[in-house]
Amino acid sequence: MKDLTVPTMAELAAKGESPEILFWVGCAGSFDERAQKITRDICRILQHVGIKYAVLGTEESCTGDPAKRAGNEFLFQMQAMTNIQTLDAYEIKKIVTGCPHCFNTIKNEYPGLGGNYEVIHHSQLIQQLIDEGKLKAEGGESFKGKKITFHDPCYLGRGNNVYEAPRAALEILDAELVEMKRCRSNGLCCGAGGAQMFKEPEKGVKDINIERIDEALSLQPNIVASSCPFCMTMLSDGVKNYNKEQEVKVLDIAEITVKANGLDR
């Protein structure tokens, strides 16, 4: 992200400054090549609206979510406490995340260990900026007449009851938003949160991401949207399974917002 001149907390602290918001990038957003594009677009949005922000850079570690879900509470608490000490040292008050798993863990798990922060998901930030008139769909011609369906990430939807925020970014487009039969609180997991991203399905069981993408493709969409880097991997693999990468794009809400507002030029 060097060309985007993204400041780190250490750089701001050295100048005696503090950000309005800390962008928690997350492991996927840092290391996964596909998710890195989403990270860049979240930065573009923050810069476009003039929000003073920073990242932790190399001081950011895994939230501990994978360890906790795998049952290793000891490792989770070690990782969490390290992060809490870093966040508190910089007196962080507000955090935006690019991942529902990071969002859920910092928001709901960290307070029990003394880490109390205002935590929002990037789709909530985008909805807020749309409501304030700071983000519009002026360059949304590329979505005109397109059919878009949204997949609800489990830790964003059922886990934290965030359903309207990501849809707000789609509703301002001159496009048709179509819902899958299983959506919102009845949404079907893509499988990543249940570790299916890291293992083969049980014998005789259909890949859950294939089942999910089948439901999406039945609507004949041009775009399958989501707002989670793990869902992105599972849904993209589902589309590739049918060799439909050219016909159906899998995009994050941040990517759609950047394109709609002409920030990718």
Rosetta blueprint (number, residue, H / E / L):
1 M L
2 K H
3 D H
4 L H
5 T L
6 V L
7 P L
8 T E
9 M H
10 A H
11 E H
12 L H
13 A H
14 A H
15 K L
16 G L
17 E L
18 S L
19 P L
20 E L
21 I E
22 L E
23 F E
24 W E
25 V L
26 G H
27 C H
28 A H
29 G H
30 S H
31 F H
32 D L
33 E H
34 R H
35 A H
36 Q H
37 K H
38 I H
39 T H
40 R H
41 D H
42 I H
43 C H
44 R H
45 I H
46 L H
47 Q H
48 H H
49 V L
50 G L
51 I L
52 K L
53 Y E
54 A E
55 V E
56 L L
57 G H
58 T H
59 E H
60 E L
61 S L
62 C L
63 T L
64 G L
65 D H
66 P H
67 A H
68 K H
69 R H
70 A L
71 G L
72 N L
73 E H
74 F H
75 L H
76 F H
77 Q H
78 M H
79 Q H
80 A H
81 M H
82 T H
83 N H
84 I H
85 Q H
86 T H
87 L H
88 D H
89 A H
90 Y L
91 E L
92 I L
93 K L
94 K E
95 I E
96 V E
97 T E
98 G L
99 C L
100 P H
101 H H
102 C H
103 F H
104 N H
105 T H
106 I H
107 K H
108 N H
109 E H
110 Y H
111 P H
112 G H
113 L H
114 G L
115 G L
116 N L
117 Y L
118 E E
119 V E
120 I E
121 H E
122 H H
123 S H
124 Q H
125 L H
126 I H
127 Q H
128 Q H
129 L H
130 I H
131 D H
132 E L
133 G L
134 K L
135 L L
136 K L
137 A L
138 E L
139 G L
140 G H
141 E H
142 S H
143 F H
144 K L
145 G L
146 K L
147 K E
148 I E
149 T E
150 F E
151 H L
152 D L
153 P L
154 C L
155 Y L
156 L L
157 G L
158 R L
159 G L
160 N L
161 N L
162 V L
163 Y L
164 E H
165 A H
166 P H
167 R H
168 A H
169 A H
170 L H
171 E H
172 I L
173 L L
174 D L
175 A L
176 E E
177 L E
178 V E
179 E L
180 M L
181 K L
182 R L
183 C L
184 R H
185 S H
186 N H
187 G L
188 L L
189 C L
190 C L
191 G L
192 A H
193 G H
194 G H
195 A L
196 Q L
197 M L
198 F L
199 K L
200 E L
201 P L
202 E L
203 K L
204 G L
205 V L
206 K L
207 D L
208 I H
209 N H
210 I H
211 E H
212 R H
213 I H
214 D H
215 E H
216 A H
217 L H
218 S L
219 L L
220 Q L
221 P L
222 N L
223 I E
224 V E
225 A E
226 S E
227 S L
228 C L
229 P H
230 F H
231 C H
232 M H
233 T H
234 M H
235 L H
236 S H
237 D H
238 G H
239 V H
240 K H
241 N H
242 Y L
243 N L
244 K L
245 E L
246 Q L
247 E L
248 V L
249 K E
250 V E
251 L E
252 D E
253 I H
254 A H
255 E H
256 I H
257 T H
258 V H
259 K H
260 A H
261 N L
262 G L
263 L L
264 D L
265 R L
